[in-house]
């Protein structure tokens, strides 16, 4: 619609130029306004049958958004009397001055590919006039979306000047400057030469990473060591004035740390001058080498860095074993490997050593001084969460193939396929994101083990910390990729002419970031608690509780994601022909089985850790018969299958974790009673049959959902009947047989 109207306007020689300019701006603003809440308007019509005009939803959203900014401006102006207000006001002005250039650079790629640009070039009107008109229309859209942020700046200017006339004059000048920054940035990037991606030399990157790590270590050591040496007593919370005493204690600690840094440079001036000289020299070398390397890279279209096979060999190995039936991941890995030179993340060194690894190394080394493994675990979990999140988002911004909206033709093909869906492709993008970040996970695991040995190794805490780290990586990966289910628009005829970052997508992005922000807040509080109080009992309690919470969150996410896993590359009949019925079932369900084994081991460790805090009961043989054990096991199996199927797998995972915790408690009781020989004589004879049967019972609800979803896509009840009778029923029979053997063994050898 926009292209047709613009073509009629610009090709009409009889139309006045002023009217043509106004019409182009008007159509651009209306077109982008309609796009702002297109998904919300469509869903309201589909679900409730209400045809709400787009301008109504847009008006409500603008009023609500700007009301928030008015409240922020009121708070900023109301806090003028507090110390540091001028710094706060200055930062707000600097942010709003820098923000237009950032927004313009974000819009450049869309404008470069906008068909309206080619249409305007075919017009008989002067190209420069129409170009300025087009960019002015984009500037008007920028003000419509972001006027609330600039309202804060205008309020600060009016308050600081104290004169209404002078304040309005400076405010108008401010608006002109902001508009000029946005307009000039658009013009320079849209019509200027496209810059080649800058590729830093690997050696220079590693040196930079080392220097940043050293700087972070120095600052962290100076600020946090005082808390490690003189922790705040937990008994402070027993006071009636705890919330008054605690801020004063924190202020005193930070003041002492900052004063120590200042005094060190004052009394050892040579250290300060040496530091300044070192950083100036490094900065000069960084700039000179970077410029020379950039000039050399600009002369060559193809730049190869390092060994092209080692890293991607690891990626393909992971994809082949973790996702053997997912062609999306294999295809996307090949795309990244072939086109890596054209991305913003071209250096393989940055995939091996992401920039965020520097903070993990620096803070973990500083936390060794706590001499408490539980505190180290909490601190490392917190810093790892931020390191993983920053690295994964860096990859999301760097590789366009991770966005489903980057391949519209594939989306159309998937919509026509009876066996695959766009949702499966999006889940594959999340899985690929996890594969790309796997080197970082290995490095964090190695750093954690080194720190655990340095603080004082205890195998139970070390295993808990390591499994917790991997679960945190899983959570952050899912939360980082979950937003693509809403924020990728794949239903528009011309993807290049739409505004991908709208008020609607920002709202949904905020909703999708709420879980991540809550998770980040929890781990920040854990980090501060471990450092500020450094109480062993409190740290151990928080470690166990956090581990349990992370495990339950991971189980819930997996319960939602895993049932969607389907057979991507070949049908059930072909899988049976190649691998046999059991082999086909194993290939389809092995990722779920491995994850459930991890959940069982994690809950087993939690049971051992919890039992350590209690006095062990007496060990005695209750004399329960095999039939009683069998009835109990079959009841548990029925609950896992029925409730797990009704709850989409959530209850089955929770019951699996509960079963593992009970087993861990039993083993810990034997250890406390110095009767480890009973593990071999009484526990393992029935556990080697009962644990596999329990795992099969937890997998069956996911098999049920896989069968239902497969039948829904194929629209065939025969497929559902075949999968249930040939896959689900045999698994139930195998689980029952194992439970019968386990009941007999437990009655004979159990305690």
N, C-alpha and C positions, 0 to 999 in steps of 0.2 A: 504493500500500500504506500509506504513512504517513498519507495523508488519510483512508482508510477506517478505520484503527485509531483515529486521533485522534477521528474523528467518533463512533465507537462509545463511546469512553471519555468524551468530554466531554458527550455527550448522555444518558448513563446516570445518572439522578438517584440511583440506589441506591448507586453507587460512592463510597467514602470519598474526600474531597478529597485527602488525603495520598497515597492510592494512585494517584489520577488524575495528580497532579503527577509522581510517580516514573515512571509509565508513559509520560507525554509525554516526559520527559527521556531515558528509556531508548530509546524508539523513535527520537527525533531523533539520538541518538549512534550507534545501530546503522545508521540509514539513511545518515548521512553517512560512516560508516566503510566501508560497502559501496561508496560512490561513489569512495572515495579511489583505488583501483587497479582500477576497473571495466574500463578498456581493457586493462591488462596481463592480468587474469584472462581476458578474452574472447580475446585473442590467443594465450595459452597453450593455451586449449581449441581454437581454430581450427587453429593450426599444429601443435602437438604432441599434441593430444588429451588433455591433462592438465587435469582439473577441480580446480584448486587453490582451496580456500576463500578468500574475500576476507580473512578475518581473519588467515590465515597470511601472505599477502603484506604486509598492513598491519603485523603484528607485526615481521616482518623489517625492514621499512623504518624503523619507529620505533626499533628497537634500533640499527640502523646510524646513523641520524641523530643520536640522542642520544649515541651513542658518540663521534661527532665533536665534539659540544658538551662532552662530558666532557673530551676532550683539550684543547679550547680553554680550558676553565676551569683545567685543570692547568697549561697554559702561562702563563696570566695570573697564577696564584698563584705559580708558580715564578720569575717575573720581577719579584717585588716589590722586589728590591734595586736595580733599575736606576733611573737618574734619570728622572723623569717618570711613574713608575708610578701615582701618585695621579691624574694627569691621565687616564691610560688607564682606570683603574678608574672615575673619574667619568663619562667619556664612555660607558663600557659601561652604567652604571646609567641615565644619561639616555636612552640609546637604548632600553633595555628598558622605561623608563617611558613613552616617547613611542610605542613600537611598538603597544600595545593600541589607542590611539585611531585610529591609521592602519588597523589591521586591521578595526576596527569600521566606519569610514567606507567601507571597501571592500565590506563585507558588507551595507551598508544597502540598496542597490538590489535585491538578491536578496530581502531580508526584506520590503521594501515590497510586492513582487509575489508573495510566497509564498501559495499557496492556503490553507495552514494558518491564516493570520491570519484569513481570513474564516470558516473553520470554527469557530475558537475563539470568535469573536464571536457565533455562533449557539448556543453552549452555555448551559445554565441556570446554570452556575457564574459567580461574579463575574468580570467581564472583566479587572479589574486583577490578580486572583490568577493567572489563566491567562496573562496577558501576561508577568508577572514569571517564571512558570514557563518559558514559551517562551524568554525572553531568558536565563534561567539555563541552559537546555539549550544555547543558542548559546555561552554562556561556558564551559561544560564542554567543548564541541568545540574552543573556542579553546585551552584548556589542553592538550588531548590533542595538538594539532598543534604548539604552540609551547612546550612545557614545557622543551625543551632550552635555548632561549635564556634563559629565566628561571633555569635551573639555574646559569648563569654568574653571574647577579646574586646568587643565594643563596650561592654559594661565596665571592664577594667579601665579602658581608656577614659570613659566619661567620669569614672570615680577618681582617677588619678589627677586629671586636669583641674577639676574643681570649678571650671567655667563651662556653662552649657554650650555657648556658641563655639568656643575654642574646642571643646570636646567633640561636638558634631563635626567640625572641620577636620580634626585629626581622624575621627572615625571614618569619614568619607574617603580621606586619603588612604587609610588602612584598607578599606574595601577595594579601592583602585589598585593598590599594591598587590593584594592577594589575587585579584582577578588577573592582573598583569603577569604574575608569577605562573599561574595556571595556564594562561593563554600562550605565553612565550614557551613554556615547557612543552606544550602540545605541538606548537608550530615547529620547534627545533627538532623534536623527535620524529614527528610524522613526515616532515619534508627534508630532514637532514639525513646524512648517510647512516646506514645501519652499522653500528659498531660490532666488530668481531668480539666474541666472548673472550675475556681475559683469562689466560691460563698461567697461573703462578708456577714457577719452577718448583719441582718437588722438594729440592734441598732448601729453598727459601721458605717454603710452606712449613717444613719440619722445624726449621730454626725459629720461625715465627711462633709456632705452637709451643716450642720449648720455652721461649721467652715469656709468652703469656702464662704458661703454667707456673713458671718461677715467680712471676709477679703476683698471680693469684695465691700462690703458697705463702708468699711474704705477707700479703695483706691479711689473709686468713689466720696465719700464725700470730701476727701481732694483735689482732682483734679478739680471737677466740681462745688463745692460750691462757689468758687471765681467768676466764671462766673455768677452764679445766683445772687450774691450780687452786682456785678459790670458788668452788661451786656454791650456789645459793641453797640454803637448807630447805628441804621439803616441808619442814615444820612451820615455815612461814605462813602456810595456808590455814594453820590452826588459829591464827590470830583473827580478831574481828576486823582488823584494818589491813588485811592482806593485800587488797587491791590498791591501797595507798602506799604500802611499804614496798611492794614488788617493783613498781615503776621507778621509785627512787633507787633501789638496789641496781636495777638495770642501767639507769643513767650513770650511776657511780662507776660501774664496771666499764662501760663504753668510754666514759671520760678518762678513766685510768689507762685504758688501752691506747686511745688516741694521744694522750699526753706522753705515753711511753715512746710512741713512734716519733713524736716531735722532739723529745729530749734526746733520743738516739741520734738524730741528725744534727741537733744543736751541739752536743758534746763531742760528736765525731764528724766534724765538718767534711773531712776527707771522704767519708762514706757517702754523704749527700752529693758532693761534687762528682765522685766516681760514678754514682748511679745516674746522674744527669748526663755525664759524658757518654756513658754506655748506651743509654736510650737514644741520645741524639745521633750517635754513630750508627746504631742499628737502624734508626728511622731513615737516615741518609742512604745507607746501603739498600734498604728496602725499596726506597723510591727509585734510586738509580738502576738497580738490577731489574725492578719491575718494569720501568720504562723501556729499557733495552730489550727485555724479553717480550714485551708487548709489541714493540716495533718489529722484532724478528717474527713473531707469530702472525702479524698483519700481512707479512709478505708471503705467507704460506696458507693455503686453504685447509690443508690436512696436517694435524698435529697429533703425533702419537707419543704417549707418555707411559713409560714402564712396560711391563710384560702384559700383553692384551689377554692372556689366557688364564693366569693363575687365579685372579679374583673371580672371574665369571665361571671358571671351572668349579669353584666352590659354590657359587650361586646355582648353577645347573645341577650339581650334586644334591644340594638341599631340595630343590624343586622336584627332582626325580624321586627322592625317597619320601619327602613329606607330602607331596601332592602328585602322586603318580598318574592320576586320571584327569588332570586339569590342564587343558591345552592353552588356556589364556595366559597362565604364568609363563609357560615355555615360550610362547610367542612374544610376550612383552619383554622377557629377558633378552631374546634375540634382537628386538628393536633397540633396547638400551645399549646393547653391546655394539651394534652396528652404527648407531647414530650418536654415540656418546660425545664425539668431537663437536657436535652442534648444540649441545645443551649448556646450561649454566653451571653444571656440576661436572666439568670435564675431567678433573684430575682423579685418577684412581687412588692416589694417596689420600684424598679426602674421604673416599669410601672406606679405606682401611683405617684411617685415623681421623674421624670427624672432629671439627673444632671443639665440640662440647666435651671431648675427652679430657681437655686440660683442666676443667673445673673438677671433674671426678678425681683426677690424680692429686690435685692440690689439696682439696678438702679432706680426702681420705688420709693423706700423709699427716696432715695437721691433727686429725682425730685420733692418731695413734697415741697421743699423749694422755688420752682419757684412761687407758689401761683397763677398759671395761668392754668386753666383747659385745654385750647387748647394746651398749651405747653406740659402738662402732657400727653394728648392724643397722640400727635406726638411722644414723647419719648417712650411711652409704646408700640405704634405700631412698632417702630423700633426694640426695644429690644425683643418684642414678635416674630417678624419675624425670628430673629436669634435663639431664643429658640426653636421655632417650627421646624425650618429647621434642627438644630442639633439633636433634639430628633427623628425626623422621619428618618433621615439617620442612626442614631444609631439602630433603629428598622430594617431598611433595611439590615444592615450588620449582624444583630443578628438572623433573622428568614429566613432560606433558602426557606421556602414555598412561600415567597413573590417574588421569581424569577420564571418566567414561564419555564426557561430552567432546573429547578430542577425536572420537572415531564414530561418527554418526552412521556411516554405512554398516559398520558391525552391529550397531544397535538395531538398525532396521532388519538385518538378517536374523538377529536373535529373537526379535518379535515374531518372526515367521516360523521359528523353530519349535517343534513340539517337545523337545527334550531339554533344551537349555533356555535360560532367561537372562534378562539384563541384570537381575538381582545376583545371579551366580557370577556374572562378570564383575560386578562391583565387589563382591566378597573376594573374588580372585585378586582384585587390585589391592585389597587390604592384606591378603596373604603375601602378595609380592612385596608390599611395603615391609612386612616383617622379615622377608628373606633378605632384602637389601640392607636392613639394619643388623643382620646377624653378626657380622664382624665386630660391631660395637658391643654386642651382647657378650661375645667371647672375651673381648678386652676388659669389660667391666667385671666379668667373672674372675679373670686372672688378677685384676687389681684387688678384688675383694679377698681372694684367697691369700694373697701376699699380706694384706692388712690383717687378716685373721691370724696368721702365723706371727705377725709382729706384735699384736696386742696380747695374745695368749690363746693358743688354739684349743678349742673344745669342739669335738666332732659334731655333736648334736646342734650346737649353735651355728656352726659353720654350714651344715647341711640346710638348716632352717633359713639362714640368710641367703644361701645360694638359690634355693628353690623360690624363696620370696622374690629375689631379684628377677628370676625368669618369669614369674607370674606378673610382676609389675611391668615387665617388658610386654607381655601379652596384653595387659589392660591398656597400656598407653598406645600400643599399635592399633587395637580395635577402636579406641576413642579418637585417635588421630584420623582414622579413615572413615569413621561412621558418618561424618558430615556429608560425604559425597552422595549419600542416598537422597539428599534434598537439594544440595547446592549445585548440582550439575543438570542444566537444562538441555534435554535432548529431544524436545518436542517442537522445536521452532524450525520453520522452513530454511532459514538462512542463519546459521549459527554465528556468522561474522558480524551481523548487523544488530545483534542484541546486546543489551547491557547485562553482563554476567554477574556483576556485583551490584545488586539492587538493595533497596531497603528491606525487601522480603527475604532475600538470601542472608542479609546481615542479621535479621531477626532470628531466622532458623539457625544460623551459625552460632548466635549467642546461646540459644537453647541447647545446642549440641555441645557447647563448651562448658555448660553448667556442671556436668559430672566431672569433667577434667579439672575444673577449677576447685570443686569440692575436694577431689582427691589431692590436688596440689596443696590446698590449705591444710588438710590433715597431716601431710608429710612435712610441711613447714613447721607445724606445731610439734611434731615428733622430733624434728631436728633441734628446735629451740629447747625443748624439754630435756633432751639428752645432753645438750651442752650446758644449759644454765644450771641444772640441778645435779646431774651426774650421780644419781642415786641408783645403786645396782638393783635393788628390789623393784623400784619403779620402772627402770629400763627393761628388766626382764619381763615384767607384766605387760608393758606396752609392746614388747617384741612379740610375745605369744598372741596377744589380742590382735595386733596388726596383721600378723601372719594368717590368723584365722579369718579375719575380714577380707584380706586380699584373696585368699583361697575361695571364699564364698562368692565374692564378686566375679572371679574368673569362672567359677562353675556356672553362675547365672548367665554370663555372656556366652560361654560355650554352649549352654543349653539352647540359646536362641539361634546361634550360628550353625552349630553342627547338623541339625536336622535338614538344613537346606543343601547339604552336600549330596550330590547326585553323580550318576555315572555319565561322564562327559563324552568320552571318546568312542565307546562302543556299547552295544546293547547287552542286556543280561545274557541272551542266548550266545552271543559271540564270546562273552567273558567265560561262560561255562565251557564252551568248546576249547578255548585256549588254556584255561587254568583249572577246569573242574568246578563243581558247584561250591565246595568249601574254599577253593582258591579264589573264586570270584567274590565270595562273601568277605574273605579276608582282605582283598584289595579294596573293597568298597568301605570297610569299617575299620581298617587298621589305624587310621589317624585318630578315630574316636577311642579305640582301645588303648593306644599309647597315652592319650591325654587322661583317660580314666585311671590308668596305672599311676600316672603322676599325681592325680588327686588322692588316690588311695595311700600312696607313700607319704604325701604331705600330711594328710589327716592322721596317719600312723605316728608321724613325728610329733604332731600336736598332742596326741594322746600320751606319749611318753613325757613330753615337757610338762603337761598339766599334772600328771600323776606324781612328778617329782616334788610338787609342793604339798603333797598330802602324805599322811602316815599309811603305809601299805597294810591292807587287811590280811587276815590269816589265810594261808593256802590250805584248802581242804577239798576233798572229792564229794560233791553233792549227791552222787549216785543217781543221776538222771539217765533214763533209758534212751536208747537210740531212736525210738518212736517220738519221744518228746523233742529231742533235738531236730528230728526231721520235720515235725509239724512247725516248729519255730522257724526253721530255715525256709520252708515253703511259704509261710505267712510273710516273711520278709521279702521273698522273691515276688509274691503276688502284689504286695504294696509297691515295690519298685516298678513293676511293669505297669500296673493299672494307674497309680497316681502319677508315675513318670510320663505315661502316654497322655494323660489328661492335662498335665502341667507343662507339656512341651519339653520334658526331660529334666526340669529343675528339681523335682522331688527325688528322682532317681539318683541324681548327682549328690544331693544332700544326704540321702540315706547311705550312699556309698561312702561319703566322707565320715558319717557317724560310725559305720562299721569299721572303717580303718582306724578311727580314734579309739574304739573299744579294744581292738587288737593291740594298738600301741600301749594302752593302759595295762593290758595283761602282761605284755613282755616287760614293761618297766617294773611291775610288781615282782616278777621273777628276779629281775636284776637287783632290786632293793633287798630281797630276801636271800641274795647270794645263791640262787637256785637256777643258774643259767643252764644247767644240764637238762632241766625240764623243758626248755625250748625244743630240744631235739626229741625228748621222750614223750612229751604231752602236747605241745603246741603244733609243731610242724606236721605230725601224722594226719591231722584233720585239716590243717590250714592249707596244705598244698592242693586239696580238693575244694575246700569251701571258698577260698579267695578267687580262683578262676570262675567258679559258679556265680559268685557275687558280681564280678566284673561283667560276665555275660548277661546277668539280669539287668545291669545298668545300661548295657548297650541296646537291649531289645527295644525300649521305647523309641530310640533314635531310628532303628530299623523300621519300626511301625510308621513313623512319620515319613521316612524316605519312601516307603511303599505308597503311602497316601499321596504324597506330592508327585511321585512318578505317575500314578494313575490319574491324577488331576491334569497333568500336562498332556498325557497321551489320550485322556478321555476314554479310558478302557478299564472296565471292571475286571476283565480277564487278567490284565496285568497286575491289578491289586491282588486278586485271588492267587495268582501264580507266585508273587513275591512273598505273600503271607505263608502259603503252604510249603514253599520250597526253601524259604530262608528263615522266617520268624519261628515257625513251628519246630524245625530241627534244632534251632538254638535253645528253645525252651526245653526240649527233650534232653539235650546235652546237659543243660544246667540242672535239671531235676536228677539225672543220673549222678552227677558230681555231688549234689547235695545228699543223696542217699548214701553214697560212699563216705562222705564227710561225717554224716550223723553216726554211722556205724563206728568209724575210727575214733570220733570224739567220745562215744560211750565206752569204748574199750581203753583208750589211753588218756582221755581228758581229765582235767582236775575239777 
